[in-house]
Each structure stands twice: as C-alpha cells, then as structure tokens.
Amino acid sequence: MPASAKKMGRTSWKLIINTERLILRPQQPSDYELWYAGFSGRLPKQRQYDDGFVSLEHCDRQWFADLCQRHQQEALTDQFFVFGIFSRQTDQHLGNIDISTIRRGEYQWAILGYEIHNQHWQQGFGKEAVRAALIAGFEILGYHRIEAAINLDNQASIALAQSVGMHEECIRRGFFYEDKQWVDHFIYVALPSDLGLVEKLPAIAPQQP
C-alpha cells in the first residue's frame, strides 16, 4: 500500500464494511461524541481480560482528532488498520477492531485485535465484527494469513475465534509483555479457505479500497 497509495495521491483511507447490524469504518473527528459515549458508558471490570471503565480525562476533541489522523497515516503506510464498530440502527460506538501488517511480499501476514465495550456484550457483536474484518482483510487488504494472539485462559476470546473459523496453531512462549511479565499466548489463525474464500496469489501491496 505505501507505494501505490503515494502514486495515486491518496491522503485518506475510507474502507467501510457493512454487516447485518454493524458498520466498521475508520473513525473521524466528528465521531468524538459517539466514541466518548461508548467508552464512558462502560461498566466496571466484568472479568480478567476486560479493561472495564477507563478514565477519559485527557481525551478531549483535539486528542481524538490527533488519534484519527495517526490512524489514517498508519493505514496509508500499510501498518495498522483501525475500524470503529458502530451500530447500523442506533449509530452507537460499540468498540474497535484492528488489523496490523506483520509482513507482506510472499507472506501477506497480519494480526487481528478486537474489543467490544462491555455494556454491549452477549449480543454477538464481536463475532459479527471479527468475521467481517477477516473477510475484508482477505478480500480487500490482500492478506493470506490473519492471526489472533489470545491469553491461555481467555475462554471468551478463544470461543469467539473458533466461532468465526479460526484454528489453534500453537502456543508462543513469552509472546506478549503484560502485567510486567512476558506472557504465553495461543495463536489462532485464519486463511481465506477457512471462511470459504478463494485463495489468491501474493501481491506486494493490497488492492486499494
């Protein structure tokens, strides 16, 4: 994407994904109120791998505008694609999902992250968003392999990964630094064929949305 984006003179990234109930799209400065309401409406921590309520004291409009701009630059340089998850019915901000490039060329390899605000749990939004992001990652962003790193005892996230067709591949020892220590993670992986999609030849850069 970096070379092709520059050649085409692109200054913004505008990939929009629609599902039955959701819209996944880049966040814009005008989304500030929706974003703020989503985070400020969080319930206290519900389980171990839930951040629960977070302080937004420093998160004013300018901070959010800068965040959106940074995400734009990261997408245009093929580093990091961040989608806000919005309700098609109410416009509520339900969470975020992201895809980060690990390596292009012959690999076309990325890692997926996702988060639904805990006041919107138990409604299937995570499954719907993750499946849609995987399909877009394969069909539009041009990846061949998308993986998720999951704590060994995070049963909810494991169940979600399995429900969308991802497969356990291995345990990576000391893979991620959290809580002041290096922590082992399950690696769950999806290929296009796992979602019933046609395998594609590798490209140096993904297709432009």
C-alpha positions, 0 to 999 in steps of 0.5 A: 500500500505505501507505494501505490497509495503515494502514486495515486495521491491518496491522503485518506483511507475510507474502507467501510464494511457493512454487516447485518447490524454493524458498520466498521469504518475508520473513525473521524473527528466528528465521531468524538461524541459517539466514541466518548459515549461508548467508552464512558458508558462502560461498566466496571471490570466484568472479568480478567481480560476486560479493561472495564471503565477507563478514565477519559480525562485527557481525551478531549476533541483535539486528542481524538482528532490527533488519534484519527489522523495517526490512524489514517497515516498508519493505514496509508503506510500499510501498518495498522488498520483501525475500524470503529464498530458502530451500530447500523440502527442506533449509530452507537460506538460499540468498540474497535477492531484492528488489523496490523501488517506483520509482513507482506511480499510472499507472506501477506501476514497480519494480526487481528485485535478486537474489543467490544465495550462491555455494556454491549456484550452477549449480543454477538457483536464481536463475532459479527465484527471479527468475521467481517474484518477477516473477510475484508482483510482477505478480500480487500487488504490482500492478506493470506494469513490473519492471526489472533494472539489470545491469553491461555485462559481467555475462554471468551476470546478463544470461543469467539475465534473458533466461532468465526473459523479460526484454528489453534496453531500453537502456543508462543512462549513469552509472546506478549509483555503484560502485567510486567511479565512476558506472557504465553499466548495461543495463536489462532489463525485464519486463511481465506479457505477457512471462511470459504474464500478463494485463495489468491496469489501474493501481491506486494501491496493490497488492492486499494479500497 
